[in-house]
Structures are given as structure tokens and as C-alpha cells.
Amino acid sequence: MVNFLYAAQLNYNTQVGGELANVKAMNKVIRLGMPARQQAN
């Protein structure tokens, strides 16, 4: 049971780390896209 919980915690940490990386990447894309969109309008 302890091994299962430990593995679940590792998996959770990996998923959260991936989510944070995705959010940072999305923020970069949004930031880069905004000036282009404003110029297009």
C-alpha cells in the first residue's frame, strides 16, 4: 500500500509539473500573439 501511494504521489507531481510547463508555454504564445492581433485590428 505504501508503495502504491508513493507511486501515485510521483505520478501526481509529474502531472502537475507538466501542467505548469504547458501553462507557461501557453502564456508565451498568448503574449507573443497579442501585439500581432492588435496590429491586425
mmCIF file as Biopython writes it, N, C-alpha, C and O atoms, coordinates in Angstrom:
data_model
#
loop_
_atom_site.group_PDB
_atom_site.id
_atom_site.type_symbol
_atom_site.label_atom_id
_atom_site.label_alt_id
_atom_site.label_comp_id
_atom_site.label_asym_id
_atom_site.label_entity_id
_atom_site.label_seq_id
_atom_site.pdbx_PDB_ins_code
_atom_site.Cartn_x
_atom_site.Cartn_y
_atom_site.Cartn_z
_atom_site.occupancy
_atom_site.B_iso_or_equiv
_atom_site.auth_seq_id
_atom_site.auth_asym_id
_atom_site.pdbx_PDB_model_num
ATOM 1   N N  . MET A ? 1  ? 0.834  -1.205 0.000   1.0 0.0 1  A 1 
ATOM 2   C CA . MET A ? 1  ? 0.000  0.000  0.000   1.0 0.0 1  A 1 
ATOM 3   C C  . MET A ? 1  ? 0.867  1.252  0.000   1.0 0.0 1  A 1 
ATOM 4   O O  . MET A ? 1  ? 0.572  2.213  -0.711  1.0 0.0 1  A 1 
ATOM 5   N N  . VAL A ? 2  ? 1.928  1.248  0.788   1.0 0.0 2  A 1 
ATOM 6   C CA . VAL A ? 2  ? 2.806  2.423  0.849   1.0 0.0 2  A 1 
ATOM 7   C C  . VAL A ? 2  ? 3.451  2.655  -0.517  1.0 0.0 2  A 1 
ATOM 8   O O  . VAL A ? 2  ? 3.565  3.794  -0.970  1.0 0.0 2  A 1 
ATOM 9   N N  . ASN A ? 3  ? 3.875  1.564  -1.173  1.0 0.0 3  A 1 
ATOM 10  C CA . ASN A ? 3  ? 4.491  1.698  -2.489  1.0 0.0 3  A 1 
ATOM 11  C C  . ASN A ? 3  ? 3.499  2.295  -3.481  1.0 0.0 3  A 1 
ATOM 12  O O  . ASN A ? 3  ? 3.872  3.129  -4.305  1.0 0.0 3  A 1 
ATOM 13  N N  . PHE A ? 4  ? 2.259  1.879  -3.406  1.0 0.0 4  A 1 
ATOM 14  C CA . PHE A ? 4  ? 1.232  2.397  -4.313  1.0 0.0 4  A 1 
ATOM 15  C C  . PHE A ? 4  ? 1.036  3.893  -4.094  1.0 0.0 4  A 1 
ATOM 16  O O  . PHE A ? 4  ? 0.958  4.657  -5.056  1.0 0.0 4  A 1 
ATOM 17  N N  . LEU A ? 5  ? 0.958  4.310  -2.847  1.0 0.0 5  A 1 
ATOM 18  C CA . LEU A ? 5  ? 0.761  5.724  -2.537  1.0 0.0 5  A 1 
ATOM 19  C C  . LEU A ? 5  ? 1.958  6.545  -3.009  1.0 0.0 5  A 1 
ATOM 20  O O  . LEU A ? 5  ? 1.799  7.655  -3.517  1.0 0.0 5  A 1 
ATOM 21  N N  . TYR A ? 6  ? 3.146  5.993  -2.837  1.0 0.0 6  A 1 
ATOM 22  C CA . TYR A ? 6  ? 4.359  6.697  -3.259  1.0 0.0 6  A 1 
ATOM 23  C C  . TYR A ? 6  ? 4.367  6.869  -4.772  1.0 0.0 6  A 1 
ATOM 24  O O  . TYR A ? 6  ? 4.711  7.936  -5.281  1.0 0.0 6  A 1 
ATOM 25  N N  . ALA A ? 7  ? 3.986  5.811  -5.490  1.0 0.0 7  A 1 
ATOM 26  C CA . ALA A ? 7  ? 3.943  5.876  -6.948  1.0 0.0 7  A 1 
ATOM 27  C C  . ALA A ? 7  ? 2.876  6.870  -7.398  1.0 0.0 7  A 1 
ATOM 28  O O  . ALA A ? 7  ? 3.085  7.614  -8.356  1.0 0.0 7  A 1 
ATOM 29  N N  . ALA A ? 8  ? 1.736  6.886  -6.714  1.0 0.0 8  A 1 
ATOM 30  C CA . ALA A ? 8  ? 0.660  7.817  -7.061  1.0 0.0 8  A 1 
ATOM 31  C C  . ALA A ? 8  ? 1.128  9.249  -6.844  1.0 0.0 8  A 1 
ATOM 32  O O  . ALA A ? 8  ? 0.808  10.129 -7.643  1.0 0.0 8  A 1 
ATOM 33  N N  . GLN A ? 9  ? 1.876  9.494  -5.782  1.0 0.0 9  A 1 
ATOM 34  C CA . GLN A ? 9  ? 2.378  10.834 -5.487  1.0 0.0 9  A 1 
ATOM 35  C C  . GLN A ? 9  ? 3.378  11.276 -6.557  1.0 0.0 9  A 1 
ATOM 36  O O  . GLN A ? 9  ? 3.354  12.425 -6.998  1.0 0.0 9  A 1 
ATOM 37  N N  . LEU A ? 10 ? 4.255  10.362 -6.970  1.0 0.0 10 A 1 
ATOM 38  C CA . LEU A ? 10 ? 5.214  10.688 -8.022  1.0 0.0 10 A 1 
ATOM 39  C C  . LEU A ? 10 ? 4.485  11.030 -9.303  1.0 0.0 10 A 1 
ATOM 40  O O  . LEU A ? 10 ? 4.830  11.998 -9.981  1.0 0.0 10 A 1 
ATOM 41  N N  . ASN A ? 11 ? 3.474  10.235 -9.639  1.0 0.0 11 A 1 
ATOM 42  C CA . ASN A ? 11 ? 2.704  10.459 -10.858 1.0 0.0 11 A 1 
ATOM 43  C C  . ASN A ? 11 ? 2.013  11.813 -10.786 1.0 0.0 11 A 1 
ATOM 44  O O  . ASN A ? 11 ? 1.991  12.554 -11.769 1.0 0.0 11 A 1 
ATOM 45  N N  . TYR A ? 12 ? 1.450  12.138 -9.632  1.0 0.0 12 A 1 
ATOM 46  C CA . TYR A ? 12 ? 0.756  13.414 -9.444  1.0 0.0 12 A 1 
ATOM 47  C C  . TYR A ? 12 ? 1.729  14.574 -9.638  1.0 0.0 12 A 1 
ATOM 48  O O  . TYR A ? 12 ? 1.422  15.548 -10.326 1.0 0.0 12 A 1 
ATOM 49  N N  . ASN A ? 13 ? 2.905  14.457 -9.024  1.0 0.0 13 A 1 
ATOM 50  C CA . ASN A ? 13 ? 3.909  15.529 -9.143  1.0 0.0 13 A 1 
ATOM 51  C C  . ASN A ? 13 ? 4.322  15.714 -10.596 1.0 0.0 13 A 1 
ATOM 52  O O  . ASN A ? 13 ? 4.512  16.843 -11.049 1.0 0.0 13 A 1 
ATOM 53  N N  . THR A ? 14 ? 4.463  14.610 -11.332 1.0 0.0 14 A 1 
ATOM 54  C CA . THR A ? 14 ? 4.851  14.679 -12.745 1.0 0.0 14 A 1 
ATOM 55  C C  . THR A ? 14 ? 3.772  15.379 -13.542 1.0 0.0 14 A 1 
ATOM 56  O O  . THR A ? 14 ? 4.072  16.211 -14.399 1.0 0.0 14 A 1 
ATOM 57  N N  . GLN A ? 15 ? 2.515  15.051 -13.269 1.0 0.0 15 A 1 
ATOM 58  C CA . GLN A ? 15 ? 1.403  15.664 -13.998 1.0 0.0 15 A 1 
ATOM 59  C C  . GLN A ? 15 ? 1.329  17.157 -13.712 1.0 0.0 15 A 1 
ATOM 60  O O  . GLN A ? 15 ? 1.136  17.955 -14.630 1.0 0.0 15 A 1 
ATOM 61  N N  . VAL A ? 16 ? 1.480  17.542 -12.449 1.0 0.0 16 A 1 
ATOM 62  C CA . VAL A ? 16 ? 1.414  18.959 -12.089 1.0 0.0 16 A 1 
ATOM 63  C C  . VAL A ? 16 ? 2.563  19.713 -12.755 1.0 0.0 16 A 1 
ATOM 64  O O  . VAL A ? 16 ? 2.366  20.815 -13.266 1.0 0.0 16 A 1 
ATOM 65  N N  . GLY A ? 17 ? 3.748  19.132 -12.751 1.0 0.0 17 A 1 
ATOM 66  C CA . GLY A ? 17 ? 4.887  19.766 -13.398 1.0 0.0 17 A 1 
ATOM 67  C C  . GLY A ? 17 ? 4.627  19.970 -14.884 1.0 0.0 17 A 1 
ATOM 68  O O  . GLY A ? 17 ? 4.972  21.010 -15.446 1.0 0.0 17 A 1 
ATOM 69  N N  . GLY A ? 18 ? 4.019  18.977 -15.514 1.0 0.0 18 A 1 
ATOM 70  C CA . GLY A ? 18 ? 3.688  19.086 -16.928 1.0 0.0 18 A 1 
ATOM 71  C C  . GLY A ? 18 ? 2.655  20.164 -17.169 1.0 0.0 18 A 1 
ATOM 72  O O  . GLY A ? 18 ? 2.750  20.918 -18.138 1.0 0.0 18 A 1 
ATOM 73  N N  . GLU A ? 19 ? 1.669  20.241 -16.294 1.0 0.0 19 A 1 
ATOM 74  C CA . GLU A ? 19 ? 0.629  21.266 -16.436 1.0 0.0 19 A 1 
ATOM 75  C C  . GLU A ? 19 ? 1.243  22.659 -16.326 1.0 0.0 19 A 1 
ATOM 76  O O  . GLU A ? 19 ? 0.907  23.548 -17.109 1.0 0.0 19 A 1 
ATOM 77  N N  . LEU A ? 20 ? 2.134  22.851 -15.367 1.0 0.0 20 A 1 
ATOM 78  C CA . LEU A ? 20 ? 2.765  24.161 -15.187 1.0 0.0 20 A 1 
ATOM 79  C C  . LEU A ? 20 ? 3.577  24.532 -16.420 1.0 0.0 20 A 1 
ATOM 80  O O  . LEU A ? 20 ? 3.578  25.690 -16.840 1.0 0.0 20 A 1 
ATOM 81  N N  . ALA A ? 21 ? 4.267  23.554 -17.001 1.0 0.0 21 A 1 
ATOM 82  C CA . ALA A ? 21 ? 5.047  23.814 -18.210 1.0 0.0 21 A 1 
ATOM 83  C C  . ALA A ? 21 ? 4.118  24.206 -19.348 1.0 0.0 21 A 1 
ATOM 84  O O  . ALA A ? 21 ? 4.434  25.109 -20.123 1.0 0.0 21 A 1 
ATOM 85  N N  . ASN A ? 22 ? 2.974  23.534 -19.455 1.0 0.0 22 A 1 
ATOM 86  C CA . ASN A ? 22 ? 2.005  23.860 -20.505 1.0 0.0 22 A 1 
ATOM 87  C C  . ASN A ? 22 ? 1.473  25.268 -20.322 1.0 0.0 22 A 1 
ATOM 88  O O  . ASN A ? 22 ? 1.333  26.011 -21.294 1.0 0.0 22 A 1 
ATOM 89  N N  . VAL A ? 23 ? 1.174  25.645 -19.081 1.0 0.0 23 A 1 
ATOM 90  C CA . VAL A ? 23 ? 0.643  26.983 -18.804 1.0 0.0 23 A 1 
ATOM 91  C C  . VAL A ? 23 ? 1.676  28.049 -19.179 1.0 0.0 23 A 1 
ATOM 92  O O  . VAL A ? 23 ? 1.331  29.074 -19.768 1.0 0.0 23 A 1 
ATOM 93  N N  . LYS A ? 24 ? 2.931  27.807 -18.840 1.0 0.0 24 A 1 
ATOM 94  C CA . LYS A ? 24 ? 3.981  28.772 -19.176 1.0 0.0 24 A 1 
ATOM 95  C C  . LYS A ? 24 ? 4.110  28.909 -20.683 1.0 0.0 24 A 1 
ATOM 96  O O  . LYS A ? 24 ? 4.268  30.016 -21.198 1.0 0.0 24 A 1 
ATOM 97  N N  . ALA A ? 25 ? 4.044  27.783 -21.395 1.0 0.0 25 A 1 
ATOM 98  C CA . ALA A ? 25 ? 4.143  27.817 -22.854 1.0 0.0 25 A 1 
ATOM 99  C C  . ALA A ? 25 ? 2.961  28.570 -23.442 1.0 0.0 25 A 1 
ATOM 100 O O  . ALA A ? 25 ? 3.126  29.367 -24.365 1.0 0.0 25 A 1 
ATOM 101 N N  . MET A ? 26 ? 1.769  28.321 -22.912 1.0 0.0 26 A 1 
ATOM 102 C CA . MET A ? 26 ? 0.577  28.999 -23.400 1.0 0.0 26 A 1 
ATOM 103 C C  . MET A ? 26 ? 0.681  30.505 -23.167 1.0 0.0 26 A 1 
ATOM 104 O O  . MET A ? 26 ? 0.318  31.298 -24.035 1.0 0.0 26 A 1 
ATOM 105 N N  . ASN A ? 27 ? 1.178  30.897 -21.994 1.0 0.0 27 A 1 
ATOM 106 C CA . ASN A ? 27 ? 1.325  32.325 -21.681 1.0 0.0 27 A 1 
ATOM 107 C C  . ASN A ? 27 ? 2.276  32.985 -22.666 1.0 0.0 27 A 1 
ATOM 108 O O  . ASN A ? 27 ? 2.051  34.118 -23.091 1.0 0.0 27 A 1 
ATOM 109 N N  . LYS A ? 28 ? 3.348  32.272 -23.031 1.0 0.0 28 A 1 
ATOM 110 C CA . LYS A ? 28 ? 4.296  32.820 -24.003 1.0 0.0 28 A 1 
ATOM 111 C C  . LYS A ? 28 ? 3.615  33.031 -25.345 1.0 0.0 28 A 1 
ATOM 112 O O  . LYS A ? 28 ? 3.770  34.078 -25.974 1.0 0.0 28 A 1 
ATOM 113 N N  . VAL A ? 29 ? 2.863  32.034 -25.775 1.0 0.0 29 A 1 
ATOM 114 C CA . VAL A ? 29 ? 2.180  32.115 -27.070 1.0 0.0 29 A 1 
ATOM 115 C C  . VAL A ? 29 ? 1.173  33.262 -27.050 1.0 0.0 29 A 1 
ATOM 116 O O  . VAL A ? 29 ? 1.080  34.034 -28.004 1.0 0.0 29 A 1 
ATOM 117 N N  . ILE A ? 30 ? 0.420  33.365 -25.957 1.0 0.0 30 A 1 
ATOM 118 C CA . ILE A ? 30 ? -0.588 34.426 -25.850 1.0 0.0 30 A 1 
ATOM 119 C C  . ILE A ? 30 ? 0.083  35.793 -25.868 1.0 0.0 30 A 1 
ATOM 120 O O  . ILE A ? 30 ? -0.392 36.713 -26.533 1.0 0.0 30 A 1 
ATOM 121 N N  . ARG A ? 31 ? 1.181  35.927 -25.143 1.0 0.0 31 A 1 
ATOM 122 C CA . ARG A ? 31 ? 1.884  37.204 -25.068 1.0 0.0 31 A 1 
ATOM 123 C C  . ARG A ? 31 ? 2.435  37.588 -26.440 1.0 0.0 31 A 1 
ATOM 124 O O  . ARG A ? 31 ? 2.368  38.750 -26.843 1.0 0.0 31 A 1 
ATOM 125 N N  . LEU A ? 32 ? 2.983  36.597 -27.154 1.0 0.0 32 A 1 
ATOM 126 C CA . LEU A ? 32 ? 3.542  36.883 -28.474 1.0 0.0 32 A 1 
ATOM 127 C C  . LEU A ? 32 ? 2.427  37.195 -29.467 1.0 0.0 32 A 1 
ATOM 128 O O  . LEU A ? 32 ? 2.610  38.002 -30.379 1.0 0.0 32 A 1 
ATOM 129 N N  . GLY A ? 33 ? 1.270  36.554 -29.290 1.0 0.0 33 A 1 
ATOM 130 C CA . GLY A ? 33 ? 0.165  36.712 -30.233 1.0 0.0 33 A 1 
ATOM 131 C C  . GLY A ? 33 ? -0.580 38.020 -30.068 1.0 0.0 33 A 1 
ATOM 132 O O  . GLY A ? 33 ? -1.155 38.524 -31.033 1.0 0.0 33 A 1 
ATOM 133 N N  . MET A ? 34 ? -0.586 38.584 -28.867 1.0 0.0 34 A 1 
ATOM 134 C CA . MET A ? 34 ? -1.405 39.772 -28.614 1.0 0.0 34 A 1 
ATOM 135 C C  . MET A ? 34 ? -1.014 40.968 -29.479 1.0 0.0 34 A 1 
ATOM 136 O O  . MET A ? 34 ? -1.904 41.549 -30.100 1.0 0.0 34 A 1 
ATOM 137 N N  . PRO A ? 35 ? 0.244  41.377 -29.563 1.0 0.0 35 A 1 
ATOM 138 C CA . PRO A ? 35 ? 0.600  42.541 -30.380 1.0 0.0 35 A 1 
ATOM 139 C C  . PRO A ? 35 ? 0.219  42.330 -31.849 1.0 0.0 35 A 1 
ATOM 140 O O  . PRO A ? 35 ? -0.236 43.262 -32.511 1.0 0.0 35 A 1 
ATOM 141 N N  . ALA A ? 36 ? 0.403  41.120 -32.354 1.0 0.0 36 A 1 
ATOM 142 C CA . ALA A ? 36 ? 0.069  40.825 -33.747 1.0 0.0 36 A 1 
ATOM 143 C C  . ALA A ? 36 ? -1.432 41.000 -33.958 1.0 0.0 36 A 1 
ATOM 144 O O  . ALA A ? 36 ? -1.861 41.552 -34.971 1.0 0.0 36 A 1 
ATOM 145 N N  . ARG A ? 37 ? -2.223 40.532 -33.005 1.0 0.0 37 A 1 
ATOM 146 C CA . ARG A ? 37 ? -3.682 40.646 -33.118 1.0 0.0 37 A 1 
ATOM 147 C C  . ARG A ? 37 ? -4.101 42.116 -33.063 1.0 0.0 37 A 1 
ATOM 148 O O  . ARG A ? 37 ? -4.986 42.540 -33.806 1.0 0.0 37 A 1 
ATOM 149 N N  . GLN A ? 38 ? -3.472 42.880 -32.196 1.0 0.0 38 A 1 
ATOM 150 C CA . GLN A ? 38 ? -3.827 44.301 -32.068 1.0 0.0 38 A 1 
ATOM 151 C C  . GLN A ? 38 ? -3.498 45.057 -33.356 1.0 0.0 38 A 1 
ATOM 152 O O  . GLN A ? 38 ? -4.245 45.944 -33.769 1.0 0.0 38 A 1 
ATOM 153 N N  . GLN A ? 39 ? -2.377 44.700 -33.989 1.0 0.0 39 A 1 
ATOM 154 C CA . GLN A ? 39 ? -1.984 45.349 -35.230 1.0 0.0 39 A 1 
ATOM 155 C C  . GLN A ? 39 ? -2.967 44.972 -36.350 1.0 0.0 39 A 1 
ATOM 156 O O  . GLN A ? 39 ? -3.308 45.807 -37.187 1.0 0.0 39 A 1 
ATOM 157 N N  . ALA A ? 40 ? -3.413 43.725 -36.357 1.0 0.0 40 A 1 
ATOM 158 C CA . ALA A ? 40 ? -4.346 43.255 -37.388 1.0 0.0 40 A 1 
ATOM 159 C C  . ALA A ? 40 ? -5.667 44.017 -37.301 1.0 0.0 40 A 1 
ATOM 160 O O  . ALA A ? 40 ? -6.294 44.311 -38.318 1.0 0.0 40 A 1 
ATOM 161 N N  . ASN A ? 41 ? -6.087 44.335 -36.058 1.0 0.0 41 A 1 
ATOM 162 C CA . ASN A ? 41 ? -7.337 45.075 -35.885 1.0 0.0 41 A 1 
ATOM 163 C C  . ASN A ? 41 ? -7.118 46.518 -36.274 1.0 0.0 41 A 1 
ATOM 164 O O  . ASN A ? 41 ? -8.045 47.324 -36.204 1.0 0.0 41 A 1 
#
